[in-house]
Amino acid sequence: MPDHEHQRELETAGPKPLTPEQAAAFDRLKAINDQLEIWHKTREIALDQSLLSHAAIRRIRRLYQEFDAKHPNTTEEGQP
């Protein structure tokens, strides 16, 4: 015979909150994902033969500035 009380607990339980360590790891994974996105965009810019070098440099700098604004703790200045 099934344990209905236990089943009810399982059905009503929501997701557990993240521990501080899990939350920090999740935030780091989001930053790594954003870094990979910049890498792919930078590679695309570098391989675009139609761009002049100064235009490519401006676009790459803008990518890194946007990343730094989104993830200030991952920049050299934000490190302890």
PyMOL Python script that loads the backbone (N, CA, C, O; Angstrom):
from pymol import cmd

cmd.read_pdbstr("""\
ATOM      1  N   MET A   1       0.843  -1.181   0.000  1.00  0.00           N
ATOM      2  CA  MET A   1       0.000   0.000   0.000  1.00  0.00           C
ATOM      3  C   MET A   1       0.891   1.248   0.000  1.00  0.00           C
ATOM      4  O   MET A   1       1.808   1.340   0.816  1.00  0.00           O
ATOM      5  N   PRO A   2       0.640   2.211  -0.902  1.00  0.00           N
ATOM      6  CA  PRO A   2       1.511   3.384  -0.985  1.00  0.00           C
ATOM      7  C   PRO A   2       1.361   4.300   0.228  1.00  0.00           C
ATOM      8  O   PRO A   2       0.309   4.357   0.866  1.00  0.00           O
ATOM      9  N   ASP A   3       2.420   4.997   0.516  1.00  0.00           N
ATOM     10  CA  ASP A   3       2.433   5.958   1.618  1.00  0.00           C
ATOM     11  C   ASP A   3       1.914   7.293   1.082  1.00  0.00           C
ATOM     12  O   ASP A   3       2.672   8.069   0.501  1.00  0.00           O
ATOM     13  N   HIS A   4       0.611   7.558   1.278  1.00  0.00           N
ATOM     14  CA  HIS A   4      -0.012   8.755   0.706  1.00  0.00           C
ATOM     15  C   HIS A   4       0.519  10.043   1.328  1.00  0.00           C
ATOM     16  O   HIS A   4       0.630  11.058   0.641  1.00  0.00           O
ATOM     17  N   GLU A   5       0.843  10.017   2.600  1.00  0.00           N
ATOM     18  CA  GLU A   5       1.385  11.214   3.245  1.00  0.00           C
ATOM     19  C   GLU A   5       2.725  11.585   2.625  1.00  0.00           C
ATOM     20  O   GLU A   5       2.986  12.754   2.342  1.00  0.00           O
ATOM     21  N   HIS A   6       3.567  10.588   2.420  1.00  0.00           N
ATOM     22  CA  HIS A   6       4.875  10.833   1.812  1.00  0.00           C
ATOM     23  C   HIS A   6       4.704  11.332   0.378  1.00  0.00           C
ATOM     24  O   HIS A   6       5.419  12.236  -0.055  1.00  0.00           O
ATOM     25  N   GLN A   7       3.765  10.751  -0.354  1.00  0.00           N
ATOM     26  CA  GLN A   7       3.509  11.166  -1.734  1.00  0.00           C
ATOM     27  C   GLN A   7       3.042  12.617  -1.770  1.00  0.00           C
ATOM     28  O   GLN A   7       3.462  13.376  -2.642  1.00  0.00           O
ATOM     29  N   ARG A   8       2.182  13.011  -0.840  1.00  0.00           N
ATOM     30  CA  ARG A   8       1.676  14.382  -0.784  1.00  0.00           C
ATOM     31  C   ARG A   8       2.829  15.357  -0.536  1.00  0.00           C
ATOM     32  O   ARG A   8       2.865  16.434  -1.131  1.00  0.00           O
ATOM     33  N   GLU A   9       3.763  14.990   0.331  1.00  0.00           N
ATOM     34  CA  GLU A   9       4.935  15.834   0.581  1.00  0.00           C
ATOM     35  C   GLU A   9       5.746  16.024  -0.690  1.00  0.00           C
ATOM     36  O   GLU A   9       6.194  17.132  -0.988  1.00  0.00           O
ATOM     37  N   LEU A  10       5.932  14.957  -1.430  1.00  0.00           N
ATOM     38  CA  LEU A  10       6.708  15.038  -2.666  1.00  0.00           C
ATOM     39  C   LEU A  10       6.021  15.911  -3.706  1.00  0.00           C
ATOM     40  O   LEU A  10       6.688  16.630  -4.450  1.00  0.00           O
ATOM     41  N   GLU A  11       4.704  15.856  -3.763  1.00  0.00           N
ATOM     42  CA  GLU A  11       3.964  16.626  -4.756  1.00  0.00           C
ATOM     43  C   GLU A  11       3.926  18.105  -4.426  1.00  0.00           C
ATOM     44  O   GLU A  11       3.862  18.927  -5.341  1.00  0.00           O
ATOM     45  N   THR A  12       3.964  18.477  -3.155  1.00  0.00           N
ATOM     46  CA  THR A  12       3.833  19.879  -2.773  1.00  0.00           C
ATOM     47  C   THR A  12       5.182  20.553  -2.557  1.00  0.00           C
ATOM     48  O   THR A  12       5.256  21.780  -2.493  1.00  0.00           O
ATOM     49  N   ALA A  13       6.221  19.785  -2.447  1.00  0.00           N
ATOM     50  CA  ALA A  13       7.535  20.384  -2.201  1.00  0.00           C
ATOM     51  C   ALA A  13       8.023  21.091  -3.463  1.00  0.00           C
ATOM     52  O   ALA A  13       8.006  20.520  -4.553  1.00  0.00           O
ATOM     53  N   GLY A  14       8.457  22.340  -3.301  1.00  0.00           N
ATOM     54  CA  GLY A  14       9.021  23.091  -4.418  1.00  0.00           C
ATOM     55  C   GLY A  14      10.515  22.869  -4.486  1.00  0.00           C
ATOM     56  O   GLY A  14      11.066  22.075  -3.724  1.00  0.00           O
ATOM     57  N   PRO A  15      11.165  23.561  -5.388  1.00  0.00           N
ATOM     58  CA  PRO A  15      12.618  23.409  -5.474  1.00  0.00           C
ATOM     59  C   PRO A  15      13.287  23.948  -4.211  1.00  0.00           C
ATOM     60  O   PRO A  15      12.852  24.941  -3.628  1.00  0.00           O
ATOM     61  N   LYS A  16      14.338  23.277  -3.817  1.00  0.00           N
ATOM     62  CA  LYS A  16      15.089  23.723  -2.642  1.00  0.00           C
ATOM     63  C   LYS A  16      15.859  24.987  -2.998  1.00  0.00           C
ATOM     64  O   LYS A  16      16.353  25.117  -4.118  1.00  0.00           O
ATOM     65  N   PRO A  17      15.967  25.923  -2.053  1.00  0.00           N
ATOM     66  CA  PRO A  17      16.801  27.100  -2.318  1.00  0.00           C
ATOM     67  C   PRO A  17      18.269  26.692  -2.421  1.00  0.00           C
ATOM     68  O   PRO A  17      18.707  25.723  -1.801  1.00  0.00           O
ATOM     69  N   LEU A  18      19.001  27.441  -3.203  1.00  0.00           N
ATOM     70  CA  LEU A  18      20.425  27.151  -3.379  1.00  0.00           C
ATOM     71  C   LEU A  18      21.200  27.534  -2.127  1.00  0.00           C
ATOM     72  O   LEU A  18      20.873  28.513  -1.456  1.00  0.00           O
ATOM     73  N   THR A  19      22.216  26.764  -1.825  1.00  0.00           N
ATOM     74  CA  THR A  19      23.130  27.138  -0.753  1.00  0.00           C
ATOM     75  C   THR A  19      23.986  28.291  -1.272  1.00  0.00           C
ATOM     76  O   THR A  19      24.050  28.505  -2.483  1.00  0.00           O
ATOM     77  N   PRO A  20      24.641  29.035  -0.391  1.00  0.00           N
ATOM     78  CA  PRO A  20      25.518  30.110  -0.870  1.00  0.00           C
ATOM     79  C   PRO A  20      26.594  29.605  -1.832  1.00  0.00           C
ATOM     80  O   PRO A  20      26.945  30.285  -2.796  1.00  0.00           O
ATOM     81  N   GLU A  21      27.108  28.418  -1.564  1.00  0.00           N
ATOM     82  CA  GLU A  21      28.137  27.855  -2.446  1.00  0.00           C
ATOM     83  C   GLU A  21      27.553  27.528  -3.817  1.00  0.00           C
ATOM     84  O   GLU A  21      28.184  27.775  -4.845  1.00  0.00           O
ATOM     85  N   GLN A  22      26.342  26.970  -3.824  1.00  0.00           N
ATOM     86  CA  GLN A  22      25.690  26.652  -5.096  1.00  0.00           C
ATOM     87  C   GLN A  22      25.362  27.924  -5.873  1.00  0.00           C
ATOM     88  O   GLN A  22      25.535  27.973  -7.091  1.00  0.00           O
ATOM     89  N   ALA A  23      24.890  28.947  -5.170  1.00  0.00           N
ATOM     90  CA  ALA A  23      24.565  30.215  -5.827  1.00  0.00           C
ATOM     91  C   ALA A  23      25.817  30.841  -6.429  1.00  0.00           C
ATOM     92  O   ALA A  23      25.778  31.365  -7.542  1.00  0.00           O
ATOM     93  N   ALA A  24      26.929  30.787  -5.695  1.00  0.00           N
ATOM     94  CA  ALA A  24      28.188  31.332  -6.214  1.00  0.00           C
ATOM     95  C   ALA A  24      28.651  30.551  -7.437  1.00  0.00           C
ATOM     96  O   ALA A  24      29.124  31.139  -8.409  1.00  0.00           O
ATOM     97  N   ALA A  25      28.517  29.233  -7.391  1.00  0.00           N
ATOM     98  CA  ALA A  25      28.906  28.404  -8.541  1.00  0.00           C
ATOM     99  C   ALA A  25      28.015  28.702  -9.739  1.00  0.00           C
ATOM    100  O   ALA A  25      28.497  28.764 -10.870  1.00  0.00           O
ATOM    101  N   PHE A  26      26.731  28.884  -9.503  1.00  0.00           N
ATOM    102  CA  PHE A  26      25.792  29.200 -10.577  1.00  0.00           C
ATOM    103  C   PHE A  26      26.133  30.550 -11.203  1.00  0.00           C
ATOM    104  O   PHE A  26      26.114  30.691 -12.426  1.00  0.00           O
ATOM    105  N   ASP A  27      26.447  31.548 -10.363  1.00  0.00           N
ATOM    106  CA  ASP A  27      26.843  32.862 -10.880  1.00  0.00           C
ATOM    107  C   ASP A  27      28.121  32.760 -11.705  1.00  0.00           C
ATOM    108  O   ASP A  27      28.245  33.410 -12.742  1.00  0.00           O
ATOM    109  N   ARG A  28      29.060  31.954 -11.253  1.00  0.00           N
ATOM    110  CA  ARG A  28      30.317  31.775 -11.990  1.00  0.00           C
ATOM    111  C   ARG A  28      30.054  31.101 -13.338  1.00  0.00           C
ATOM    112  O   ARG A  28      30.657  31.472 -14.346  1.00  0.00           O
ATOM    113  N   LEU A  29      29.165  30.123 -13.357  1.00  0.00           N
ATOM    114  CA  LEU A  29      28.815  29.472 -14.625  1.00  0.00           C
ATOM    115  C   LEU A  29      28.171  30.455 -15.599  1.00  0.00           C
ATOM    116  O   LEU A  29      28.418  30.389 -16.803  1.00  0.00           O
ATOM    117  N   LYS A  30      27.343  31.369 -15.080  1.00  0.00           N
ATOM    118  CA  LYS A  30      26.744  32.386 -15.958  1.00  0.00           C
ATOM    119  C   LYS A  30      27.828  33.291 -16.533  1.00  0.00           C
ATOM    120  O   LYS A  30      27.774  33.653 -17.708  1.00  0.00           O
ATOM    121  N   ALA A  31      28.813  33.658 -15.712  1.00  0.00           N
ATOM    122  CA  ALA A  31      29.912  34.496 -16.196  1.00  0.00           C
ATOM    123  C   ALA A  31      30.732  33.755 -17.249  1.00  0.00           C
ATOM    124  O   ALA A  31      31.121  34.343 -18.258  1.00  0.00           O
ATOM    125  N   ILE A  32      30.996  32.478 -17.024  1.00  0.00           N
ATOM    126  CA  ILE A  32      31.744  31.681 -18.003  1.00  0.00           C
ATOM    127  C   ILE A  32      30.967  31.588 -19.311  1.00  0.00           C
ATOM    128  O   ILE A  32      31.553  31.679 -20.390  1.00  0.00           O
ATOM    129  N   ASN A  33      29.662  31.410 -19.220  1.00  0.00           N
ATOM    130  CA  ASN A  33      28.831  31.361 -20.421  1.00  0.00           C
ATOM    131  C   ASN A  33      28.923  32.679 -21.195  1.00  0.00           C
ATOM    132  O   ASN A  33      29.021  32.677 -22.422  1.00  0.00           O
ATOM    133  N   ASP A  34      28.889  33.802 -20.471  1.00  0.00           N
ATOM    134  CA  ASP A  34      29.022  35.105 -21.130  1.00  0.00           C
ATOM    135  C   ASP A  34      30.411  35.265 -21.747  1.00  0.00           C
ATOM    136  O   ASP A  34      30.542  35.852 -22.822  1.00  0.00           O
ATOM    137  N   GLN A  35      31.453  34.751 -21.082  1.00  0.00           N
ATOM    138  CA  GLN A  35      32.801  34.809 -21.649  1.00  0.00           C
ATOM    139  C   GLN A  35      32.885  34.013 -22.943  1.00  0.00           C
ATOM    140  O   GLN A  35      33.519  34.449 -23.904  1.00  0.00           O
ATOM    141  N   LEU A  36      32.251  32.858 -22.969  1.00  0.00           N
ATOM    142  CA  LEU A  36      32.233  32.054 -24.196  1.00  0.00           C
ATOM    143  C   LEU A  36      31.498  32.780 -25.316  1.00  0.00           C
ATOM    144  O   LEU A  36      31.905  32.717 -26.476  1.00  0.00           O
ATOM    145  N   GLU A  37      30.429  33.460 -24.969  1.00  0.00           N
ATOM    146  CA  GLU A  37      29.684  34.227 -25.970  1.00  0.00           C
ATOM    147  C   GLU A  37      30.568  35.317 -26.567  1.00  0.00           C
ATOM    148  O   GLU A  37      30.557  35.527 -27.780  1.00  0.00           O
ATOM    149  N   ILE A  38      31.333  36.013 -25.727  1.00  0.00           N
ATOM    150  CA  ILE A  38      32.249  37.048 -26.215  1.00  0.00           C
ATOM    151  C   ILE A  38      33.325  36.424 -27.088  1.00  0.00           C
ATOM    152  O   ILE A  38      33.676  36.981 -28.129  1.00  0.00           O
ATOM    153  N   TRP A  39      33.850  35.280 -26.681  1.00  0.00           N
ATOM    154  CA  TRP A  39      34.882  34.614 -27.482  1.00  0.00           C
ATOM    155  C   TRP A  39      34.359  34.319 -28.881  1.00  0.00           C
ATOM    156  O   TRP A  39      35.045  34.577 -29.870  1.00  0.00           O
ATOM    157  N   HIS A  40      33.148  33.779 -28.969  1.00  0.00           N
ATOM    158  CA  HIS A  40      32.580  33.455 -30.278  1.00  0.00           C
ATOM    159  C   HIS A  40      32.337  34.715 -31.109  1.00  0.00           C
ATOM    160  O   HIS A  40      32.596  34.719 -32.313  1.00  0.00           O
ATOM    161  N   LYS A  41      31.842  35.784 -30.477  1.00  0.00           N
ATOM    162  CA  LYS A  41      31.610  37.038 -31.202  1.00  0.00           C
ATOM    163  C   LYS A  41      32.931  37.652 -31.654  1.00  0.00           C
ATOM    164  O   LYS A  41      33.025  38.173 -32.765  1.00  0.00           O
ATOM    165  N   THR A  42      33.955  37.592 -30.798  1.00  0.00           N
ATOM    166  CA  THR A  42      35.269  38.127 -31.153  1.00  0.00           C
ATOM    167  C   THR A  42      35.862  37.356 -32.322  1.00  0.00           C
ATOM    168  O   THR A  42      36.440  37.947 -33.234  1.00  0.00           O
ATOM    169  N   ARG A  43      35.720  36.065 -32.295  1.00  0.00           N
ATOM    170  CA  ARG A  43      36.213  35.228 -33.399  1.00  0.00           C
ATOM    171  C   ARG A  43      35.497  35.588 -34.697  1.00  0.00           C
ATOM    172  O   ARG A  43      36.125  35.676 -35.753  1.00  0.00           O
ATOM    173  N   GLU A  44      34.193  35.795 -34.620  1.00  0.00           N
ATOM    174  CA  GLU A  44      33.409  36.182 -35.790  1.00  0.00           C
ATOM    175  C   GLU A  44      33.905  37.517 -36.351  1.00  0.00           C
ATOM    176  O   GLU A  44      34.043  37.674 -37.565  1.00  0.00           O
ATOM    177  N   ILE A  45      34.170  38.471 -35.463  1.00  0.00           N
ATOM    178  CA  ILE A  45      34.681  39.778 -35.889  1.00  0.00           C
ATOM    179  C   ILE A  45      36.054  39.614 -36.529  1.00  0.00           C
ATOM    180  O   ILE A  45      36.325  40.190 -37.582  1.00  0.00           O
ATOM    181  N   ALA A  46      36.916  38.831 -35.894  1.00  0.00           N
ATOM    182  CA  ALA A  46      38.282  38.647 -36.404  1.00  0.00           C
ATOM    183  C   ALA A  46      38.290  37.994 -37.784  1.00  0.00           C
ATOM    184  O   ALA A  46      39.164  38.289 -38.599  1.00  0.00           O
ATOM    185  N   LEU A  47      37.342  37.124 -38.051  1.00  0.00           N
ATOM    186  CA  LEU A  47      37.306  36.426 -39.334  1.00  0.00           C
ATOM    187  C   LEU A  47      36.551  37.195 -40.418  1.00  0.00           C
ATOM    188  O   LEU A  47      36.535  36.778 -41.576  1.00  0.00           O
ATOM    189  N   ASP A  48      35.928  38.310 -40.050  1.00  0.00           N
ATOM    190  CA  ASP A  48      35.177  39.112 -41.020  1.00  0.00           C
ATOM    191  C   ASP A  48      36.150  39.948 -41.845  1.00  0.00           C
ATOM    192  O   ASP A  48      36.653  40.968 -41.373  1.00  0.00           O
ATOM    193  N   GLN A  49      36.412  39.519 -43.061  1.00  0.00           N
ATOM    194  CA  GLN A  49      37.386  40.183 -43.940  1.00  0.00           C
ATOM    195  C   GLN A  49      36.925  41.576 -44.368  1.00  0.00           C
ATOM    196  O   GLN A  49      37.744  42.385 -44.804  1.00  0.00           O
ATOM    197  N   SER A  50      35.636  41.866 -44.251  1.00  0.00           N
ATOM    198  CA  SER A  50      35.125  43.158 -44.709  1.00  0.00           C
ATOM    199  C   SER A  50      35.348  44.280 -43.696  1.00  0.00           C
ATOM    200  O   SER A  50      35.223  45.455 -44.041  1.00  0.00           O
ATOM    201  N   LEU A  51      35.676  43.931 -42.454  1.00  0.00           N
ATOM    202  CA  LEU A  51      35.877  44.966 -41.431  1.00  0.00           C
ATOM    203  C   LEU A  51      37.282  45.551 -41.512  1.00  0.00           C
ATOM    204  O   LEU A  51      38.263  44.830 -41.694  1.00  0.00           O
ATOM    205  N   LEU A  52      37.357  46.854 -41.376  1.00  0.00           N
ATOM    206  CA  LEU A  52      38.660  47.494 -41.220  1.00  0.00           C
ATOM    207  C   LEU A  52      39.128  47.243 -39.791  1.00  0.00           C
ATOM    208  O   LEU A  52      38.313  47.018 -38.896  1.00  0.00           O
ATOM    209  N   SER A  53      40.433  47.282 -39.580  1.00  0.00           N
ATOM    210  CA  SER A  53      40.965  46.924 -38.258  1.00  0.00           C
ATOM    211  C   SER A  53      40.437  47.829 -37.156  1.00  0.00           C
ATOM    212  O   SER A  53      40.131  47.343 -36.067  1.00  0.00           O
ATOM    213  N   HIS A  54      40.319  49.142 -37.405  1.00  0.00           N
ATOM    214  CA  HIS A  54      39.848  50.036 -36.337  1.00  0.00           C
ATOM    215  C   HIS A  54      38.376  49.771 -35.998  1.00  0.00           C
ATOM    216  O   HIS A  54      37.976  49.918 -34.843  1.00  0.00           O
ATOM    217  N   ALA A  55      37.581  49.389 -36.976  1.00  0.00           N
ATOM    218  CA  ALA A  55      36.178  49.051 -36.706  1.00  0.00           C
ATOM    219  C   ALA A  55      36.091  47.760 -35.891  1.00  0.00           C
ATOM    220  O   ALA A  55      35.274  47.648 -34.977  1.00  0.00           O
ATOM    221  N   ALA A  56      36.926  46.803 -36.226  1.00  0.00           N
ATOM    222  CA  ALA A  56      36.949  45.537 -35.485  1.00  0.00           C
ATOM    223  C   ALA A  56      37.379  45.776 -34.043  1.00  0.00           C
ATOM    224  O   ALA A  56      36.789  45.220 -33.116  1.00  0.00           O
ATOM    225  N   ILE A  57      38.391  46.592 -33.853  1.00  0.00           N
ATOM    226  CA  ILE A  57      38.877  46.888 -32.503  1.00  0.00           C
ATOM    227  C   ILE A  57      37.780  47.547 -31.675  1.00  0.00           C
ATOM    228  O   ILE A  57      37.585  47.190 -30.513  1.00  0.00           O
ATOM    229  N   ARG A  58      37.059  48.505 -32.260  1.00  0.00           N
ATOM    230  CA  ARG A  58      35.969  49.174 -31.534  1.00  0.00           C
ATOM    231  C   ARG A  58      34.894  48.170 -31.118  1.00  0.00           C
ATOM    232  O   ARG A  58      34.395  48.219 -29.993  1.00  0.00           O
ATOM    233  N   ARG A  59      34.543  47.270 -32.017  1.00  0.00           N
ATOM    234  CA  ARG A  59      33.502  46.287 -31.712  1.00  0.00           C
ATOM    235  C   ARG A  59      33.956  45.327 -30.611  1.00  0.00           C
ATOM    236  O   ARG A  59      33.177  44.980 -29.723  1.00  0.00           O
ATOM    237  N   ILE A  60      35.203  44.906 -30.673  1.00  0.00           N
ATOM    238  CA  ILE A  60      35.723  43.993 -29.643  1.00  0.00           C
ATOM    239  C   ILE A  60      35.805  44.702 -28.294  1.00  0.00           C
ATOM    240  O   ILE A  60      35.439  44.126 -27.270  1.00  0.00           O
ATOM    241  N   ARG A  61      36.279  45.939 -28.284  1.00  0.00           N
ATOM    242  CA  ARG A  61      36.334  46.692 -27.020  1.00  0.00           C
ATOM    243  C   ARG A  61      34.945  46.844 -26.416  1.00  0.00           C
ATOM    244  O   ARG A  61      34.770  46.715 -25.204  1.00  0.00           O
ATOM    245  N   ARG A  62      33.957  47.117 -27.263  1.00  0.00           N
ATOM    246  CA  ARG A  62      32.590  47.274 -26.772  1.00  0.00           C
ATOM    247  C   ARG A  62      32.087  45.967 -26.139  1.00  0.00           C
ATOM    248  O   ARG A  62      31.411  45.996 -25.110  1.00  0.00           O
ATOM    249  N   LEU A  63      32.416  44.828 -26.755  1.00  0.00           N
ATOM    250  CA  LEU A  63      32.025  43.539 -26.177  1.00  0.00           C
ATOM    251  C   LEU A  63      32.599  43.371 -24.773  1.00  0.00           C
ATOM    252  O   LEU A  63      31.893  42.961 -23.852  1.00  0.00           O
ATOM    253  N   TYR A  64      33.878  43.687 -24.618  1.00  0.00           N
ATOM    254  CA  TYR A  64      34.514  43.525 -23.310  1.00  0.00           C
ATOM    255  C   TYR A  64      33.998  44.547 -22.302  1.00  0.00           C
ATOM    256  O   TYR A  64      33.865  44.227 -21.121  1.00  0.00           O
ATOM    257  N   GLN A  65      33.707  45.761 -22.740  1.00  0.00           N
ATOM    258  CA  GLN A  65      33.147  46.757 -21.827  1.00  0.00           C
ATOM    259  C   GLN A  65      31.771  46.328 -21.329  1.00  0.00           C
ATOM    260  O   GLN A  65      31.447  46.498 -20.153  1.00  0.00           O
ATOM    261  N   GLU A  66      30.966  45.770 -22.230  1.00  0.00           N
ATOM    262  CA  GLU A  66      29.646  45.280 -21.829  1.00  0.00           C
ATOM    263  C   GLU A  66      29.772  44.119 -20.843  1.00  0.00           C
ATOM    264  O   GLU A  66      29.021  44.043 -19.871  1.00  0.00           O
ATOM    265  N   PHE A  67      30.713  43.225 -21.091  1.00  0.00           N
ATOM    266  CA  PHE A  67      30.930  42.108 -20.167  1.00  0.00           C
ATOM    267  C   PHE A  67      31.365  42.631 -18.802  1.00  0.00           C
ATOM    268  O   PHE A  67      30.838  42.202 -17.776  1.00  0.00           O
ATOM    269  N   ASP A  68      32.329  43.562 -18.784  1.00  0.00           N
ATOM    270  CA  ASP A  68      32.825  44.102 -17.514  1.00  0.00           C
ATOM    271  C   ASP A  68      31.720  44.804 -16.732  1.00  0.00           C
ATOM    272  O   ASP A  68      31.681  44.726 -15.504  1.00  0.00           O
ATOM    273  N   ALA A  69      30.819  45.492 -17.440  1.00  0.00           N
ATOM    274  CA  ALA A  69      29.709  46.153 -16.759  1.00  0.00           C
ATOM    275  C   ALA A  69      28.745  45.124 -16.165  1.00  0.00           C
ATOM    276  O   ALA A  69      28.188  45.337 -15.088  1.00  0.00           O
ATOM    277  N   LYS A  70      28.556  44.025 -16.864  1.00  0.00           N
ATOM    278  CA  LYS A  70      27.636  42.982 -16.408  1.00  0.00           C
ATOM    279  C   LYS A  70      28.242  42.130 -15.290  1.00  0.00           C
ATOM    280  O   LYS A  70      27.521  41.653 -14.414  1.00  0.00           O
ATOM    281  N   HIS A  71      29.552  41.940 -15.319  1.00  0.00           N
ATOM    282  CA  HIS A  71      30.254  41.085 -14.346  1.00  0.00           C
ATOM    283  C   HIS A  71      31.448  41.846 -13.751  1.00  0.00           C
ATOM    284  O   HIS A  71      32.594  41.500 -14.038  1.00  0.00           O
ATOM    285  N   PRO A  72      31.200  42.872 -12.929  1.00  0.00           N
ATOM    286  CA  PRO A  72      32.312  43.686 -12.417  1.00  0.00           C
ATOM    287  C   PRO A  72      33.283  42.919 -11.527  1.00  0.00           C
ATOM    288  O   PRO A  72      34.447  43.307 -11.421  1.00  0.00           O
ATOM    289  N   ASN A  73      32.841  41.850 -10.892  1.00  0.00           N
ATOM    290  CA  ASN A  73      33.726  41.096  -9.999  1.00  0.00           C
ATOM    291  C   ASN A  73      34.671  40.165 -10.738  1.00  0.00           C
ATOM    292  O   ASN A  73      35.521  39.536 -10.108  1.00  0.00           O
ATOM    293  N   THR A  74      34.548  40.058 -12.058  1.00  0.00           N
ATOM    294  CA  THR A  74      35.439  39.180 -12.816  1.00  0.00           C
ATOM    295  C   THR A  74      36.566  39.952 -13.486  1.00  0.00           C
ATOM    296  O   THR A  74      37.443  39.349 -14.104  1.00  0.00           O
ATOM    297  N   THR A  75      36.555  41.278 -13.373  1.00  0.00           N
ATOM    298  CA  THR A  75      37.634  42.071 -13.964  1.00  0.00           C
ATOM    299  C   THR A  75      38.833  42.076 -13.025  1.00  0.00           C
ATOM    300  O   THR A  75      38.714  41.726 -11.850  1.00  0.00           O
ATOM    301  N   GLU A  76      39.969  42.468 -13.542  1.00  0.00           N
ATOM    302  CA  GLU A  76      41.180  42.519 -12.716  1.00  0.00           C
ATOM    303  C   GLU A  76      40.992  43.477 -11.544  1.00  0.00           C
ATOM    304  O   GLU A  76      41.489  43.216 -10.448  1.00  0.00           O
ATOM    305  N   GLU A  77      40.277  44.586 -11.763  1.00  0.00           N
ATOM    306  CA  GLU A  77      40.068  45.560 -10.696  1.00  0.00           C
ATOM    307  C   GLU A  77      39.148  45.006  -9.606  1.00  0.00           C
ATOM    308  O   GLU A  77      39.256  45.396  -8.444  1.00  0.00           O
ATOM    309  N   GLY A  78      38.252  44.106  -9.977  1.00  0.00           N
ATOM    310  CA  GLY A  78      37.304  43.544  -9.022  1.00  0.00           C
ATOM    311  C   GLY A  78      37.845  42.382  -8.224  1.00  0.00           C
ATOM    312  O   GLY A  78      37.172  41.899  -7.313  1.00  0.00           O
ATOM    313  N   GLN A  79      39.042  41.918  -8.536  1.00  0.00           N
ATOM    314  CA  GLN A  79      39.634  40.782  -7.828  1.00  0.00           C
ATOM    315  C   GLN A  79      40.320  41.262  -6.556  1.00  0.00           C
ATOM    316  O   GLN A  79      40.880  42.357  -6.535  1.00  0.00           O
ATOM    317  N   PRO A  80      40.284  40.450  -5.485  1.00  0.00           N
ATOM    318  CA  PRO A  80      40.949  40.847  -4.224  1.00  0.00           C
ATOM    319  C   PRO A  80      42.454  40.832  -4.350  1.00  0.00           C
ATOM    320  O   PRO A  80      43.157  41.138  -3.387  1.00  0.00           O
TER     321      PRO A  80
END
""", "prot")
cmd.dss("prot")
cmd.show_as("cartoon", "prot")
cmd.util.cbc("prot")
cmd.orient("prot")
